Amino acid sequence: MIPDGIPREFQVLNHTVRVKEIPNLPEVGRYGDWDADRNEIRLFTHGVCEDVIVHSFYHELIHCLLERAGRQDLSTDETLVDTLGGVLAQALHKQE
């Protein structure tokens, strides 16, 4: 289940981005992805704790923002994306 506080859709540069839950993990060690062709952030949730789902959303959000801003070069830097996603989650995500 997608935790509270994560939007189901939002706008980025006139694109509607949808957040979808995919219960089954397609591969070990992967908890989400950003599909620019479909404007989707997909979160893989089966057996995954809420903290990991939240962090995964913000990680994929950073990929989305960088790519939509025309900075694919930065989006390929997984260390940068993961760090920015983590600090953004910490700064913005409200836990109930």
BARO-627934 format. One record per residue: residue in three letters; x, y, z of N, C-alpha, C, CB in turn. Coordinates in Angstrom, 3 decimals, m for minus. Glycine has a CB too. Layout:
# BARO-627934
     r       n.c1       n.c2       n.c3      ca.c1      ca.c2      ca.c3       c.c1       c.c2       c.c3      cb.c1      cb.c2      cb.c3
   ala          X          Y          Z          X          Y          Z          X          Y          Z          X          Y          Z
...
***
This chain:
# BARO-627934
     r       n.c1       n.c2       n.c3      ca.c1      ca.c2      ca.c3       c.c1       c.c2       c.c3      cb.c1      cb.c2      cb.c3
   met      0.839     m1.180      0.000      0.000      0.000      0.000      0.888      1.249      0.000     m0.957     m0.005      1.221
   ile      0.508      2.240     m0.768      1.249      3.493     m0.814      0.949      4.281      0.460      0.881      4.321     m2.087
   pro      1.987      4.699      1.190      1.781      5.423      2.450      1.092      6.776      2.258      3.111      5.633      3.141
   asp      0.428      7.233      3.311     m0.152      8.576      3.318      0.947      9.595      3.083     m0.888      8.862      4.653
   gly      0.584     10.685      2.447      1.532     11.758      2.190      2.201     11.674      0.833      2.571     11.763      3.242
   ile      2.048     10.556      0.157      2.579     10.430     m1.199      1.422     10.693     m2.165      3.228      9.004     m1.443
   pro      1.577     11.679     m3.046      0.476     12.009     m3.951      0.214     10.907     m4.957      0.768     13.300     m4.679
   arg     m1.009     10.805     m5.412     m1.359      9.832     m6.462     m1.073     10.400     m7.850     m2.846      9.430     m6.354
   glu     m1.041     11.748     m7.942     m0.628     12.413     m9.171     m0.249     13.849     m8.855     m1.749     12.362    m10.238
   phe      0.573     14.425     m9.751      1.023     15.805     m9.592      1.469     16.318    m10.959      2.183     15.911     m8.537
   gln      1.715     17.603    m11.039      2.111     18.239    m12.297      3.597     18.612    m12.260      1.246     19.495    m12.566
   val      4.290     18.360    m13.371      5.669     18.800    m13.562      5.785     19.339    m14.981      6.693     17.632    m13.307
   leu      6.015     20.637    m15.100      6.173     21.270    m16.413      5.063     20.859    m17.383      7.535     20.913    m17.007
   asn      3.854     20.965    m16.922      2.662     20.694    m17.725      2.451     19.222    m18.055      2.737     21.466    m18.993
   his      3.144     18.336    m17.367      2.943     16.895    m17.496      2.239     16.410    m16.240      4.301     16.138    m17.714
   thr      1.207     15.598    m16.399      0.583     14.952    m15.257      1.330     13.656    m14.996     m0.939     14.693    m15.502
   val      1.928     13.572    m13.815      2.678     12.381    m13.411      1.802     11.601    m12.447      4.063     12.753    m12.754
   arg      1.614     10.328    m12.717      0.819      9.462    m11.849      1.735      8.541    m11.052     m0.190      8.635    m12.676
   val      1.320      8.283     m9.824      2.060      7.377     m8.950      1.237      6.103     m8.849      2.330      8.013     m7.525
   lys      1.848      4.979     m9.217      1.137      3.707     m9.227      1.807      2.713     m8.305      1.061      3.144    m10.640
   glu      0.985      1.922     m7.655      1.481      0.837     m6.823      1.546     m0.434     m7.650      0.590      0.638     m5.577
   ile      2.687     m1.074     m7.628      2.869     m2.369     m8.264      3.220     m3.326     m7.120      3.999     m2.336     m9.406
   pro      2.290     m4.179     m6.710      2.537     m5.007     m5.534      3.705     m5.983     m5.668      1.313     m5.769     m5.217
   asn      3.964     m6.501     m6.842      5.014     m7.509     m7.005      6.343     m6.861     m7.359      4.623     m8.523     m8.084
   leu      7.411     m7.299     m6.715      8.740     m6.799     m7.020      9.259     m7.466     m8.295      9.705     m7.049     m5.837
   pro      9.543     m6.680     m9.340     10.015     m7.285    m10.574     11.449     m7.796    m10.470      9.912     m6.294    m11.697
   glu     12.253     m7.226     m9.580     13.605     m7.740     m9.398     14.086     m7.391     m7.990     14.572     m7.163    m10.476
   val     14.933     m8.217     m7.453     15.436     m8.036     m6.095     16.237     m6.741     m6.007     16.305     m9.241     m5.667
   gly     16.034     m6.013     m4.913     16.793     m4.801     m4.687     16.273     m3.577     m5.404     18.173     m5.023     m5.080
   arg     15.140     m3.696     m6.031     14.549     m2.565     m6.753     13.168     m2.314     m6.167     14.468     m2.840     m8.303
   tyr     12.920     m1.065     m5.782     11.671     m0.747     m5.081     10.780      0.231     m5.834     11.981     m0.184     m3.728
   gly     11.240      0.713     m6.969     10.432      1.634     m7.749     11.144      1.989     m9.031     10.116      2.893     m6.949
   asp     10.430      2.694     m9.909     11.066      3.233    m11.099     10.260      4.408    m11.634     11.216      2.147    m12.176
   trp     10.919      5.161    m12.492     10.324      6.310    m13.176     10.253      5.958    m14.648     11.150      7.635    m12.939
   asp      9.045      6.024    m15.218      8.836      5.742    m16.634      8.448      7.051    m17.310      7.736      4.636    m16.849
   ala      9.417      7.678    m17.960      9.182      8.974    m18.600      8.201      8.881    m19.755     10.487      9.553    m19.093
   asp      8.174      7.741    m20.450      7.259      7.577    m21.577      5.800      7.545    m21.133      7.592      6.306    m22.334
   arg      5.559      7.030    m19.935      4.189      6.928    m19.416      3.866      7.975    m18.356      3.965      5.555    m18.839
   asn      4.849      8.809    m18.013      4.677      9.781    m16.930      4.213      9.089    m15.657      3.674     10.872    m17.336
   glu      4.913      8.025    m15.288      4.545      7.247    m14.110      5.734      7.011    m13.195      3.945      5.920    m14.524
   ile      5.474      7.168    m11.918      6.366      6.645    m10.896      5.685      5.394    m10.388      6.650      7.695     m9.732
   arg      6.386      4.266    m10.488      5.834      2.993    m10.024      6.563      2.583     m8.756      5.957      1.887    m11.118
   leu      5.784      2.235     m7.733      6.341      1.810     m6.459      6.004      0.350     m6.234      5.812      2.681     m5.300
   phe      7.026     m0.458     m5.996      6.862     m1.880     m5.754      6.750     m2.069     m4.250      8.049     m2.715     m6.354
   thr      5.627     m2.584     m3.769      5.297     m2.498     m2.352      5.208     m3.826     m1.600      4.022     m1.802     m2.213
   his      5.136     m4.934     m2.275      4.919     m6.211     m1.595      6.086     m6.539     m0.664      4.728     m7.339     m2.621
   gly      5.795     m6.649      0.624      6.811     m7.004      1.601      7.823     m5.913      1.892      7.522     m8.199      1.144
   val      7.532     m4.688      1.480      8.461     m3.571      1.646      7.950     m2.659      2.758      8.631     m2.779      0.313
   cys      8.845     m2.290      3.685      8.418     m1.432      4.797      8.125     m0.012      4.289      9.507     m1.396      5.910
   glu      7.298      0.693      5.039      6.832      2.020      4.643      7.982      2.996      4.419      5.893      2.572      5.693
   asp      9.005      2.968      5.259     10.134      3.887      5.108     10.817      3.713      3.754     11.146      3.672      6.234
   val     10.945      2.478      3.306     11.591      2.211      2.019     10.708      2.697      0.873     11.891      0.702      1.861
   ile      9.408      2.521      0.998      8.480      2.997     m0.040      8.555      4.515     m0.148      7.025      2.552      0.271
   val      8.563      5.198      0.991      8.646      6.665      0.998      9.949      7.121      0.353      8.541      7.216      2.444
   his     11.061      6.525      0.772     12.349      6.909      0.197     12.372      6.634     m1.309     13.498      6.154      0.896
   ser     11.810      5.508     m1.722     11.772      5.158     m3.147     10.973      6.177     m3.946     11.172      3.763     m3.338
   phe      9.847      6.635     m3.391      9.059      7.650     m4.094      9.889      8.904     m4.335      7.791      7.999     m3.295
   tyr     10.538      9.411     m3.297     11.313     10.647     m3.455     12.524     10.443     m4.362     11.770     11.162     m2.090
   his     13.125      9.279     m4.342     14.210      8.951     m5.262     13.706      9.051     m6.710     14.768      7.523     m4.968
   glu     12.573      8.410     m6.981     12.021      8.434     m8.344     11.521      9.830     m8.711     10.874      7.414     m8.478
   leu     11.033     10.578     m7.737     10.623     11.963     m7.985     11.808     12.793     m8.468     10.020     12.587     m6.709
   ile     12.976     12.602     m7.871     14.167     13.331     m8.317     14.509     12.962     m9.754     15.366     13.036     m7.392
   his     14.434     11.672    m10.108     14.645     11.282    m11.514     13.671     12.038    m12.414     14.468      9.742    m11.698
   cys     12.422     12.058    m12.034     11.376     12.735    m12.809     11.694     14.218    m12.982     10.007     12.567    m12.126
   leu     11.994     14.895    m11.890     12.251     16.341    m11.941     13.475     16.658    m12.796     12.446     16.900    m10.525
   leu     14.544     15.911    m12.614     15.756     16.164    m13.393     15.530     15.913    m14.880     16.900     15.292    m12.889
   glu     14.853     14.820    m15.210     14.616     14.519    m16.624     13.676     15.530    m17.264     14.043     13.115    m16.776
   arg     12.631     15.912    m16.568     11.710     16.903    m17.132     12.365     18.274    m17.260     10.457     17.009    m16.269
   ala     13.382     18.537    m16.430     14.134     19.791    m16.511     15.246     19.726    m17.565     14.734     20.129    m15.147
   gly     15.330     18.602    m18.276     16.324     18.460    m19.328     17.710     18.106    m18.825     16.397     19.711    m20.109
   arg     17.790     17.569    m17.609     19.087     17.220    m17.023     19.237     15.713    m16.858     19.260     17.910    m15.672
   gln     19.095     14.995    m17.971     19.274     13.555    m17.957     20.673     13.179    m17.473     19.022     12.980    m19.345
   asp     21.649     14.057    m17.726     23.016     13.800    m17.279     23.084     13.672    m15.757     23.950     14.917    m17.756
   leu     22.334     14.491    m15.043     22.307     14.402    m13.583     21.441     13.243    m13.111     21.800     15.708    m12.983
   ser     20.403     12.936    m13.873     19.492     11.854    m13.492     20.173     10.489    m13.525     18.282     11.844    m14.414
   thr     21.240     10.353    m14.273     21.942      9.072    m14.332     22.909      8.876    m13.159     22.700      8.962    m15.641
   asp     23.120      9.920    m12.364     23.999      9.840    m11.192     23.177      9.311    m10.012     24.638     11.246    m10.855
   glu     23.180      7.990     m9.829     22.331      7.359     m8.805     22.680      7.795     m7.385     22.442      5.856     m8.904
   thr     23.938      8.083     m7.120     24.313      8.551     m5.784     23.691      9.914     m5.520     25.852      8.623     m5.636
   leu     23.783     10.824     m6.478     23.172     12.150     m6.347     21.664     12.025     m6.191     23.511     13.031     m7.567
   val     21.030     11.243     m7.057     19.573     11.084     m7.018     19.126     10.494     m5.676     19.099     10.184     m8.179
   asp     19.846      9.493     m5.189     19.463      8.864     m3.928     19.644      9.813     m2.750     20.276      7.597     m3.703
   thr     20.726     10.580     m2.753     20.960     11.545     m1.678     19.897     12.638     m1.692     22.360     12.165     m1.806
   leu     19.630     13.220     m2.866     18.607     14.264     m2.962     17.224     13.728     m2.595     18.581     14.851     m4.377
   gly     16.911     12.529     m3.057     15.628     11.920     m2.706     15.504     11.712     m1.208     15.456     10.591     m3.426
   gly     16.584     11.261     m0.574     16.559     11.026      0.868     16.381     12.294      1.673     17.818     10.345      1.296
   val     17.106     13.349      1.302     16.960     14.595      2.071     15.606     15.248      1.804     18.097     15.578      1.725
   leu     15.098     15.118      0.586     13.771     15.657      0.287     12.698     14.919      1.081     13.477     15.561     m1.221
   ala     12.819     13.615      1.170     11.861     12.829      1.972     11.913     13.259      3.429     12.157     11.314      1.856
   gln     13.089     13.455      3.946     13.248     13.856      5.341     12.678     15.247      5.579     14.723     13.817      5.743
   ala     12.869     16.140      4.635     12.404     17.518      4.789     10.893     17.655      4.609     13.114     18.411      3.798
   leu     10.307     16.885      3.688      8.917     17.122      3.303      7.911     16.092      3.751      8.841     17.225      1.871
   his      8.332     14.852      3.928      7.343     13.816      4.208      6.886     13.857      5.659      7.912     12.443      3.881
   lys      5.614     13.989      5.844      5.041     14.047      7.177      4.548     12.657      7.578      3.889     15.079      7.235
   gln      5.048     12.183      8.676      4.608     10.888      9.196      3.450     11.126     10.160      5.783     10.127      9.905
   glu      2.440     10.316     10.048      1.263     10.447     10.924      1.523      9.779     12.247      0.012      9.844     10.269
***
